[in-house]
């Protein structure tokens, strides 16, 4: 689930679903702790919704996190940053914000800046308009860095942790609308 925050919602919803090709490229996740209540496709094996209060639940396994955007986003990213099994988050590339400084720059292992702008899906599964900002995939954990390296999603992969300096150099891939 993603709340576009300051972005105007023409459809009257703050639920914006991750495009399925992104999830397919990243592989299977064990948990989505901030999943929409009604979703046309699964994002993980297990889902917590707003009704479950995913932040208050126990997290197990590999986590997918498309958090509510705006002030609560930092709570989700900080939780993911401290989750021992790692995971990947999808947020807007607002690199100057407090949330990015608090939860990404010093805590994540890598960031994949996506080429082009995503088109999220509406709660009914239909394709929405182009996002109001560019997006990033954030890897928390070395395994997730490897996933971003090999996922085939176009963009620029930036390593944030010196432990990854031996990994392949920055890359620029195919457009996000292309198949991996």
MOZINOR-V777384 format. One line per field, one symbol per residue. psi: psi as a letter, one per 40 degrees, with the letter a starting at -180 (. if undefined). burial: b if it has 16 or more other C-alpha atoms within 10 Angstrom, else e. Layout:
# MOZINOR-V777384
psi->???
burial->???
This chain:
# MOZINOR-V777384
psi->hhhebeihhdeeiehhihhddddddeihidhhefiidhieiieidihhaddegddeihhiahhhhgihiadedddddddddehdeiahihiifgeeidddddecdedidihhhhhahihiiideeihaihieiiiihhhhiddddddddedehiahhhhehdeedeiiiiihaiideii.
burial->bbbbeeeeeeeeebbbbbbeebbebbeebbbbbbbbeeeeeebbebbbbeeeebbeeebeebbbbbbbbeeebbbbbbebbebebbbbbbbbbeeeeebbeebbbebbbbbbbbbbbbbbbbbebeebeebeebbbbbbbbbebbebbbebbbbbbbbbbeeebeeeeeeebbebbeeeb
